[in-house]
Amino acid sequence: MNRELQILIAGGGIGGLAAALVLARDAHRVTVLEQAESFGEIGAGIQLGPNIFRMFDYLGLTSAIDRVASYPTHLGMRDVRTGAQVVRVPLADAAKAAYGYPYGVIYRADLHEVLLNACRALGNIELLTSARIESFSQLADRVKVSLTEGGEHEGDALIGADGMWSRIRETIIGDGKPRVSGHIAYRAVLKRDEVPSHLWRNEVELWGGEKTHLVTYPLRRGELYNLVAVFHSDKYEEGWNTFGDIDELKARFTDAVSPVQELLQKINVWKMWVLCDREPVKGWSKGQVTLLGDAAHPMLQYLAQGAGQAIEDACVLREALRANDSIADAFKAYEKARYLRTARVQLTARFYGDIYHASGVTRELRNHLFQSGKESAGFAGLKWMYDGIDPAAMFAQ
Ligand SMILES: Cc1cc2nc3c(=O)[nH]c(=O)nc-3n(C[C@H](O)[C@H](O)[C@H](O)COP(=O)(O)OP(=O)(O)OC[C@H]3O[C@@H](n4cnc5c(N)ncnc54)[C@H](O)[C@@H]3O)c2cc1C
């Protein structure tokens, strides 16, 4: 693409901002339309696999991320009812040696801010808030979006990075609401001095049990401690930021070992996520419009990859636009380069959810496989994912 485009992006989350950044660096003019009153992310942690660090390298953001990320020493799993260690994989140097990049964790708001600051440093990105897209139309080679509160924006292309409940997807694919998994996540963040020292560990630790698990890890280089408790429930409320029912949570963890009980008791207010995903599909690019991140391939969080896959999308989308003369061809090429990898992550995430929450023979089999002699046995099967991608090589002639 050797002309300057006006690109509209629906949604200023991690995926939308990553896309704005790479496209603006290629001298396109970008308008990000975010429905919220201000740009920001909820307070919780996310894990960043080595494939995501590979993208930070591609984006030139490694040192900015390094200033706010933490690097746990191990990734482990224990039985929530007995405390027995199921598997403990070394990270740090071992992750770098295996995949070329580290395994880290980060406060979502910090990752979002790194991207936002990088966008603000460029003169060709317009960042608009209170701008909820209601609908869009394609007119010859232009796209027009209409905002709920009135007003329109026009551009050469539209990228729907508007998340799990994407408005843009409704028109492009029209496959209804996301699939409710029946799993709920409660999340909370503790300050360093709120965590008893015998419970503090610089590790990502998953306490797994039948239909439940708890994940803990430190954030902001040890200032904070992240907790995410997941269990099966039939409650359903759309969105990512409603308050959780503490009694329901306690009931799900009554059999948990004392360190888990002790940690859970430290928290009075939990925020709740109802976990959803979708069946993998293709056909996310139509003419001048495409989808990115959760709008294209929403996944359960069990592989800790949703934000990472959104960032990979952004980098590949940029390379596809560089390599094609028409926007429609570029968007098709981008989708073709992405849909099988993201589908594999979507489906594998479901599988990992099942084995984390296993009971009976499935639990025995999981433990047997995870403990099969190699320290990395539980995660060795994810090499295809953690090795990551090379966006610049994808469309080379
Ligand atoms: C419990 C849990 C744990 C997770 N852990 C991890 C992890 O460890 N690692 C990881 O990589 N991922 C993780 N994820 C997944 C990750 O959070 C998502 O995949 C990621 O946030 C997707 O980014 P996105 O930009 O595509 O969508 P979103 O973050 O949902 O952003 C969409 C944006 O679009 C805006 N928007 C929506 N509709 C409109 C509209 N009509 N007009 C304008 N704006 C609109 C929204 O306000 C929002 O700002 C986790 C998710 C959950 C639920």
The ligand as a Gaussian input file, in Angstrom:
#p B3LYP/6-31G(d) Opt

LIG

0 1
 C      -10.346000     -13.422000      33.607000
 C       -9.546000     -13.049000      32.368000
 C       -8.162000     -13.191000      32.408000
 C       -7.414000     -12.906000      31.251000
 N       -6.070000     -13.098000      31.299000
 C       -5.331000     -12.855000      30.203000
 C       -3.922000     -13.051000      30.235000
 O       -3.371000     -13.450000      31.263000
 N       -3.196000     -12.782000      29.091000
 C       -3.801000     -12.325000      27.947000
 O       -3.101000     -12.091000      26.932000
 N       -5.138000     -12.140000      27.887000
 C       -5.912000     -12.389000      28.981000
 N       -7.263000     -12.192000      28.942000
 C       -7.896000     -11.814000      27.666000
 C       -7.772000     -10.347000      27.376000
 O       -8.208000      -9.586000      28.471000
 C       -8.603000      -9.985000      26.138000
 O       -8.412000     -10.948000      25.152000
 C       -8.167000      -8.627000      25.599000
 O       -8.501000      -7.626000      26.530000
 C       -8.823000      -8.339000      24.254000
 O       -8.463000      -7.056000      23.837000
 P       -9.349000      -6.306000      22.742000
 O       -8.689000      -4.990000      22.550000
 O       -9.576000      -7.199000      21.579000
 O      -10.781000      -6.118000      23.422000
 P      -11.195000      -5.290000      24.720000
 O      -10.112000      -5.279000      25.722000
 O      -12.529000      -5.812000      25.131000
 O      -11.370000      -3.807000      24.186000
 C      -12.484000      -3.428000      23.417000
 C      -12.677000      -1.927000      23.550000
 O      -13.717000      -1.540000      22.661000
 C      -14.598000      -0.667000      23.335000
 N      -15.906000      -0.798000      22.654000
 C      -16.769000      -1.834000      22.697000
 N      -17.830000      -1.614000      21.908000
 C      -17.646000      -0.399000      21.337000
 C      -18.388000       0.384000      20.400000
 N      -19.558000      -0.043000      19.908000
 N      -17.893000       1.592000      20.029000
 C      -16.707000       2.050000      20.524000
 N      -15.973000       1.357000      21.421000
 C      -16.419000       0.134000      21.807000
 C      -14.580000      -1.138000      24.772000
 O      -14.998000      -0.121000      25.669000
 C      -13.102000      -1.501000      24.954000
 O      -12.319000      -0.414000      25.352000
 C       -8.055000     -12.454000      30.072000
 C       -9.441000     -12.267000      30.052000
 C      -10.184000     -12.574000      31.185000
 C      -11.664000     -12.389000      31.140000

